[in-house]
Amino acid sequence: MEIIIAGTGEVGGHAADVLSMAGHNVTVIDLDADRLQLLNDSLDLRTLTGHCAHYGVLEEAGVSACDLFIAATQSDEINMLSSFLAKAAGAKKTISRVHHTANFSLNRTAISTKLGIDDLICPEHATAMAIARQLRNPGTIALEEFGKGQIFMQRFPVSNGASAIGKDLCDVQLPHNTRLAIAECGDVVSLATAKTQVTEGDVVTLIGEVKTFDSARKLFNNDKEKRITIAIMGQSSTAVWLGRALKSRLFSVRIFVEDRERAEELAEKLPHVTIIEGDPTDTAVFAEEHLEAVDVFIAVTEDDEHNILGCAQAKTLGVGKSIVVVQRTKYLHLFKNVGIDHAFSPRQVAVSAIEHLIDVGPVRSVAMFDDSVAEVYEVHPSDRASIIEKDLRTIKLPSRSMIAAIRRGDRVYVPGAEDQIVSGDTVLVIGPHGINEKLLKLFTTS
């Protein structure tokens, strides 16, 4: 692909590294000639000194013939303007990095139609989603993003006396818009089938539409759910996105903010979260809030050293799990030595999101369940595929696979056996690892 990247910061520079190493023809634009020279010295790419929002500079970079334009400067406004100009000049696809929540929350259809920006990437949002995946499971966030809040997925144990115990799954009266996806019996983890039976203590993963999810869950577990307690240190936009991502009865979230004005602002934005003015690295605050008893401590301030110190201290004082966010990846190798469980780099997460957006084929893997027992595949059926407008019960999917959801315009739902896939739908399939080619053949062959 012919790719132009505007900006040599954390995201732009890392994207240039990853995409050029992947064999793409990359051109990087920046006002800082010294930073461009550093890239030139280490990577096989072309550089151009200039302002990426100047039409003449974009023309010189070859934007009219490029397959992808990525705007990744530190300014949202410059990124959006340069993407608009790049699209007008002939770029096939544009991706704009944005930082501010308000910009990322804009109507995507309007942005695409009016400004020609195909996708927005927000490293802070992407990092929050990655942390949320770590706290739940990889498939959960993939499904929730696909479902736009209309579909829920949860992993939980089968309780004593549950009505589904000992029955073939086909005999369990699940609501038509729910699916049992995965059953875990001891060390044996498998995709559920019509003949799957569960016993007390098994762990199952249930997918369903929000309106009937609770009634379906009670067939397998009617116990009161144990909430996971989470303490977040930091007032960054990552903290806001994470607070929103963890809006669930499964989580009890506290965010620690040192600035009173920001604390009041977050209290309005996140009414379901407890906002506390204070620094949890202060041992008095830590003790007063009994943070040694929380399940997870997450540090997302703008200061890498403060994040590392906070997580290391939390682990030392008894917190079960700690998660750190750092801007500079040079620290990543240090964390195991100080007992920090997981580390996230916004630039790495953002570039992974860009790579995902580049993969625009009809079938792509969007998530992996624990133990690699299954993958979540997003499929775009061909208009001429033989499965179009056929009842789902007549479609022969790859072994141990299921259609988990269908997106049709703004509506997302869990389909039943009599439902059909129509032209323009996007389908979410859960199945074994490595069935991409089988899905491609099924959903594109006429």
N, C-alpha and C positions, 0 to 999 in steps of 0.2 A: 504494500500500500504506500501511496505517497501521502506523508503526514507532515503537517506544519504545526509546531508548538510555539505559542507565544508565552514567554516567561521562563526564567531559569531558576526559579525559587525551589522550595522543597518539593512541590508537586510537579512542576514543569521539568525540572532537572532530572528527577527520578523517572518521570514518564519518558523522557528522551533516552535515558540509559536503558530502560526495559524494552522500549519499542525498537530502538536501533539494534539492540542485541538479538531481538526476535526476527531480524532480517528486513524490517521495513525501511524505506527511504525517508529519513527524517531531516527536516529543516527547522532550526530553532531561531526565533527572533527575540532580541532583547536590546535594551538601551545600553547595557553594561558590557562593553567589549571585553573586559577582563574575564568576566564570568563565562562568556562565550568561548574565549580562548581555552579556559580550563576544560570545557566540554570537548572542544576540538582536539585537545591533547590526549584525551582518554577514549573518545568514541569516534566511530566512523559515521559522521553526519555532516550536514552543511549548516553554516551559521550565517546570520545576517544581522548587522547592527542597525537598529532603527526602532521607531515607535509602531507597535502592532495595530494601533487604531488609525494609522495613516494609510489611505488607500494605495498610494504609490508604493509603500513598503510591502504591502500585501501582494501587489502585482509582481514586484521584483522577486518575492519569495515563491511565486508560481501558484498562487492560491486558486486560479481559475482551473487548474488541472489536478488539484489535490483531492484525495479521497476523504481525508479527515483533517479538520482544523480544530486544535485544542487551545483554548484561551486559558492560561493558568498564571496570570500575573497576580499581584497582591490586591488589585483593585477590581471589585465586582463590576463597576461601571465600565471600566476599560475592557474587561473580558466580554461583557455583553455587547458593547458597541463593536468591538473587533470581530466577534462572531457574526453579528448582523452584516457587517461589511464583507466578511469572508463568504457568507452565503450568497450575498448579492453578486459577488464577483465570480461565483461558480463552484465553490467548495461543495462537494457532495454531502458531507455530514459535518456538523459543528457541535462541539462540546464546550461548555463554558463552566469554569470553576467559580463558584460563589461561596462567600463566607457568611453573609448576613442571613439570618433566619427568614426575614421578610422576602428576600429575593428567591430563596430556595422554595418558599411556600407559594410562589406565584402559580397561577393556572398554567399547567404545562401545555395544554392545547393552544392557549392564546399566545404563549411564548413562541411555540413552534410556528404558528401561523403568521404572527405579526412580525416577529424578529428573526425567524429562520434559525433559531437555536434548537437543535434536535434534542439535546439532553443537557441537564444541569448536574454538575458534580459538586457536592458539598463535603469536604473531608471530615468536618465535624459531625455531620449527620451520618456519613458512612461509618465513622469510627464508633459512634453510639450504637448503630445497628449491629456492628461486629461484636461489641461487648454484650449486647442483649442476646445475640446468638449464643455466646459463650455461657451466659447465665441460664439459658433455656435449653435449646438444642438447635443445630444448624437449620433443620427443616422448618422450624416454627416461624422464624422471621421471613424466610423465603415465601412461605405460604401467606403470611399476613400482609407482606408487601404486594404480592400478587392479588390478594383478596381485598385490598384497600379497606380493611377493617370489617368486612362482611363475613369473614370465615375465621374460625378459631381452631387452634390445635393445641392439645395438651397431652403430656406424658404423665401417667400416674399409676399407682399400684392397684390391683384388684383387692377389694376389701372382703372381710368375712361376711358371708351371707348374701353377697351380691347375686342378683337374679340371673345374671349371665353365666354363672359358674356351672361347668359341666354340660353346657349345651353347644351344639355346633353353631358357629356364627350365623349360618343361614336361618337358624331357628330363633335367634335373638331378635326381638321386635324393636330394632333400631329405627328411629325416625328416618324417612326416606332421604333426607338431606344430610346424613352423617355416614362416616366410614370408619371402621377400625383398620388402621394402616399397619401397625406393627405390634407383635406380641413377643414378650421376653419372658422365658421360663428358665430361671437359673442362668446358666451360661449360654443357653440356646436362644438366639434372637432370629426371628423370621418375619417375613411379610405375611399378613393375615390372609387366609383363604376362607371359602365357604364352610370348610370342615374344621377350622381352627376352634379349639376349646381352651378356655382359660380356667385357672384354679386360683385359690386365694394366695396372694403373695406375688403372682405374676405381675409384670409391668406392661401396660398397653399404651399405645399412642392413638388418640382419637381425633378425627377431623370432622368438623361440622359447621353449619351455618350458626351464627351467634344466637338467633332466636330460639333454636331448639337444642343447643349444645348441652345445657345443664340437665335436661331430661334424659339425654342420651348417656351422659356421664354417670348418672345415678344407677344405670343398669350394671355398671362395673364397680362403682365406688360411691358409697353414700356417706363416707366419713367427712368430717369437717377438714378442709384443706389446711395444711401447715404453711403459713406464710414465710417467705424468705425475707429476712431483714437485711437491708442494704444501706450503707452510709456512703455518700458521695461527697468528696472534698473538691470544691471549685465552683466558680460562678461563670464559667465559660459557656459558649453556645453548645459545646459537647454535653455539658451537664443538663442543659435544657432539653436537648434531643433525647438524652438517655432517660430523663425523667418522664418524657412522653412515651418512649418505647416501653417503659416498665409500668405503664398504667394498666394494672391488672390486680385482681384480688389475690393473685399469687405472691405479690411483692408488697412489702412495707418499706417505703423509701424516705430517707432523710438526706437533705442537701445542706452542706455547711458552707456558709458565705460570710466573708469577712466585712464586706461593705454593706452598711445598713440600707442605702438606697437601692442597691442591687437586690438585696434580700427581699425588700418590699415588692420590687418588680417581679421577681420570680414567684413570690407568693400569689400574685395575681395570675401569672401565666400557668402555674402548676398547682391548682387548688387541691389536687389529690396527693401532693407531696408535702411533707413537713419541712419547712425552711427554717434553719437555725443560724443565727448570727454568731459566728465564732470560728476559730481555727482548731480543727481536731488534732493537730500535731501538738497543741498545748495540752500537757498532761492533765491539767485541771479540767479542761473542757472534755477530754477523752473520758476521764473518770466520772464526771458529772452526768454525761450522756450514756454511761455504761456501754461504751463502744466495744469493749472486749467481748460482748455477747452477740454482736452482729454476725451474720453469716458471711457477708462480703463487704470489703472496704475498697472503694474505687477512687483513685486520684486523677482529676482531670483539670487541674489549674493550668495556666499558661507557662508555669515555671517547672521545667523538667526536674531540677534538683529537689524542689519542694515536693513534687509528686513521688519521687523515689524515697525521700525521707519519710513521708507520710505513710507509704505502704510498708516500708521496712519496719517502722515503729509499730504500726497496727499489728503486723504479724508477731512481732516480739511480745506485744501485750495481750495476745491471745485470740485475735480475729481469725476465723476459719480460713478465709481466702482473700487475697489481695490482688487488685488489677490496677496497672499503671498505664497512663498515656504519656508518651514522650514525643517531642518533635524531632529530636536529633537521634538518629538510629545508631549512633556510635555507642549509646548506652545499652543497647539491647542485649549484648552478651554478658552484662553484669548481673542481671536480675536473679538468676538461679542462685548465685552466690550469696544474695542477701535475703533469700526466702520468698521473693515475690512470685506469685503463681503464674500470672499472665501479663504480657506487655503488648501494647498496640501503638503503632506509628501511623498518624493520620495520612502521611504522604504515601506510605505503602498501601494502606487501605484504599485511598483515592485512586491510585494507579491500578489496583486490582479491579476497581469499579469501571475504570476506563477500558481495561482489557475485556471486561465482561460486555461492555457496550459495543466494542468492536466486533465481538462474536455475534453476528446478526443472522446466523444460519437458521434454518427451520427447526432444528432441534439443538438445545443446549442444556447442559447440566447447571442447575442454579444452587444446589445444596446437597450435602451428604449427611445422612443420619449417622448417629454414633455407631461405632464398630463396622462402618462401611456396609451395613446390612442392606441399605437401600439408598437410591439417589432420587432427587426431585428434578424432573425434566420439564422445561418449558418448550412447548411445541406449537409451531405456527403451521397449521395444515394448508396444503395447496388447495386452491379453489377447485381443481379438477380431481382431487383425491377421491378414491372410491368410497371412502368412509363418510364423505359429506352427505348429510341428510339421511343417515342410516341410524336406526335405533342402536343405542350403545350395547345392548345385549347381543347384537348380531356381529359386533366387531371383535375379532380375535386378536387380543392384545398379546404381547410377549408374556411368557410364563411368569406368574407371580407379580403381575403389574396391575395397576388400577388407575382410572381417571379420577383424580382427586377433586378437580375443580375446572370450571369453564368460565372464561371471561368474555362477555359479549357487550361491547360498548362500555357503559358505566356499571353494568350489572355483573356480579360475580356470584356463582352458586355451585353447590355440590350436586352433580347430576344424578338422576336415577336411571334405571335400566331402559326406560322408554324415552329418555331424552335423546336429542340429536345434536351433532356438531354441524354448524352452518358456516358458510363462507365468511371470513373475517374474524372468526373466533380464535382465541388463544387458549390452549389446553395445558393443564398441569397434570403430569403423569408421575406416579410414584412406582418405582420398579427397581430391579437389581442393577448393580453396577455394570456398565458397559453395553447397554442395549440401544445406544444412539443409532446405530445403523438399522436395526430392526424398526425403531420408531420412525426413522426417516423414510424407509420403504413403505411402511403402513400409512403414514400421513401425507405422502406426496405422490404415490403411485396411482394412476388413474385406472 
